[in-house]
Amino acid sequence: MDAAKEEFLKEFGRDYGYSGAPKTIDEIRATEFKRLEGVAYLDHAAATLYSELQMEAILKDLTANIYGNPHSQSDSSFATSDIVRNARQQVLDYFKASPKDYKCIFTSGATAALKLVGEAFPWSHQSNFVYTMENHNSVIGIREYALEQGAQAYAIEIEDTERDAFTGNIASVQVTKHQMLRRNEAKFLAKNHTGSAYNLFAFPSECNFSGLKFSLELVKTVKEDSIRYSDGSPSSNGHWKVLIDAAKGCATEPPDLSKYPADFVVFSFYKLFGYPTGLGALIVHTDAAKLLKKTYFSGGTVAASIADIDFVKQREGIEELFEDGTIPFLSIASLCHGFKILNSLTIPAISRHTSSLATYLRNVLAALRHENGTRVCTLYGSCSSKTLCNKMGPLVSFNLRRPDGSWVGHREVEKLASLYSIQLRTGCFCNPGACAKYLDLSHLDLVTNIEAGHICWDDNDIINGKPSGAVRVSLGYMSTYEDVKQKFIDFVTSSFVSMPTHSRDLQFCGRSIPFTDTGFESRYSAFGVDLKSITVYPIKSCAGFSTDRWPLSSRGLLYDREWLLQSLTGETLTQKKVPEMCLIHTYIDLSQGILFINSPRCKEGLQIILNSNSSNGKREEISLRGQIYQVQGYDKEVDTWFSAAIGRPCTLLRHLSSSHCVSLDERDSVGTCRESRTCLNFSNEAQFLLISEESVSDLNNRLNSTDVGKDVRRTSVQVNPMRFRPNLVISGGRPYAEDEWINIKIGNKSFRSLGGCNRCQMINFATDAEQVLKTNEPLSTLASYRRVKQGKILFGILLRYECEAEEGNSNNSWLQVGESIIPDSKQLGDTRRIHADMVVCQVGKSSR
Ligand SMILES: Cc1ncc(COP(=O)(O)O)c(C=O)c1O
């Protein structure tokens, strides 16, 4: 055992690992979660994982028993009814809810349960819907029903709590009201006040943004009307009903309804034990259930109805009244196998286990410092009795900062984490109130972000210097110390914490690429940099062919990416989705004017005549990355051939010589360097990708070295320049010299560098014996030293041909292997700035 784990166990050993349970954590992982080998799954707040034994038990149960529709009267239907009855009881037991007082209504999830309450709650224009700022959107959405009925709705923040000196119970809670929301006030003002309004107060048992666990004592406080507003206004008249959103908290601390008699509790089962999805429940107090108004009737909820007159008799039972249609009885049948796991481990032990890991993680992250002493991590949420939080849940949410104090975008962390097989969540987690509160985003910030087109899951992770979301690590009952320390903490430390030994790489991360002012041209010509190979990829994402000389066109290498494969739904196919595309080999014989295509999956090869108009395929216009293309399809036989080659239906399209060249509109062009000045074929970003053999060989040295990072999964992968799908490979000079180039001559042809090429997972695909293999390399290693701000990982440079001719086969220029490469240093002072901008604005990952 390593020293760090010993240290961890010294502090948390009593809580970590289920020592008293039938299986320890290591046994659980080894026998029930074999599929997690090599992966750190840290997104249990979104969905926890099912155990492999749980699924075996479910399969055995379903294949051994006959479960019929519970609305029938057969033996199999009675078997189902028994199972459903037992499941309801298990749910009530889980929340310590007496079946006398509570009912379990199955829904399709927590959200559906919340919607049911919102729809059926007895709102009036005197009602209040009050919720904490830390509520999920699915709770906040209830306000639509409230506002429609003239009720007022507002969010609150808990500011202070006073406790009774003798009993220690909460005497009152002081809260700050956010803006009061009301609609159609005039319409409802005319109505009489009846005095018996129902109000709803909703809070999460655990905030899914910060992990803060609200004290369930709030239930009594609200019901006893002990809320005091900080502005001195009275709390509302009428009856208060309390809803606990237990969707996040229920996996490790289900609300105890025998102590805290809430009226409504909602949750989803996949958050408890991973399977089934599409099933949740509303636990409702029978008194509160009587107030709910059910409008719709359906199969399942109706005792009798007459088709052609307004007569309906709804069912009496609370569950039956609210469960429309046939309940998902096979999913319900599988619940007992999930509860079995939780019961065998016990909830208090699960809670201690997960919270030991979260506390450890929080402590380590809080202590992390850069070499200049600045904090690496800003953690969100902390517990205090004043804010009515009893403790923190097994969730850690934070953002990272660079040594200069600037923020590291959360999407950057997420993308990099995925290279290390770490799965976590970033963004605002559907919790807009907590997000605004913890990230200090004003209404103006939020509206500006939304108007600028920001949506929760996009890549705009830093807007006007502020994070627009956070990174969230959340733990489940099967999470381990190794997930947290050896995977996650080591990843953060090696990727984001500056240490003296990393200074070279950090310089790169902080400021793009170093420049040398003098002797540029002479140095390179002296070193003899020349063109080593030329590769043409006629069909986007398929294999290309190398050649000694090739004509240039105004769109790059003649015929390069002139064709693409499209799915039947119009999606452009690339290796990212269809790795088999790299097994399709292409070759163009210019003298015959034929494109030859082969695939190991097709007996016969295919030939496409380059200058033929004989194709029966229709012409159409397609839009791709902001550019409109006139394209031509092919005969059915061609599409059938490609469909067989990639194992899914597709069509081949060719980019016709067209004047429909549209530059990106301003909005699209923000943050992208896609070539907008000249027409491109179907390449993503630019006409050419240039790779240097010296840079590849430096990369291979790093892939070989044992002291790069601490990622144990790194094997000694070696890559060949062709792994990067370059058009041009050069040889000579020093590694990464190409980063500094601006204008380049190859022989007597002029090119301009558009900056570094942002690499994606596609470079991790390797072909071996006609099989496509995917590993973490070389992207993981590149990420460790070629990452620039915004998380882009640059390798190779993109070029544009500075062609004088208009369109098509330009001025009869050819590139020739062996030609020398001369970087132009004449405009160095001026162009250095342009180059630096180019480097940082590459956004779309290249899938050339
Ligand atoms: C706190 C909270 N409430 C509600 C929900 C909605 O749950 P579901 O998507 O299962 O309906 C979630 C989902 O993550 C949640 O975390």
The ligand as an ORCA input file, in Angstrom:
! r2SCAN-3c Opt
* xyz 0 1
  C     -31.653     17.712     -7.315
  C     -32.331     17.146     -8.521
  N     -33.643     17.307     -8.680
  C     -34.305     16.820     -9.733
  C     -33.642     16.125    -10.723
  C     -34.413     15.591    -11.886
  O     -34.383     14.204    -11.834
  P     -34.831     13.295    -13.083
  O     -34.051     13.791    -14.238
  O     -34.447     11.922    -12.666
  O     -36.288     13.475    -13.262
  C     -32.274     15.942    -10.609
  C     -31.527     15.249    -11.666
  O     -30.357     15.141    -11.726
  C     -31.598     16.450     -9.472
  O     -30.284     16.292     -9.299
*
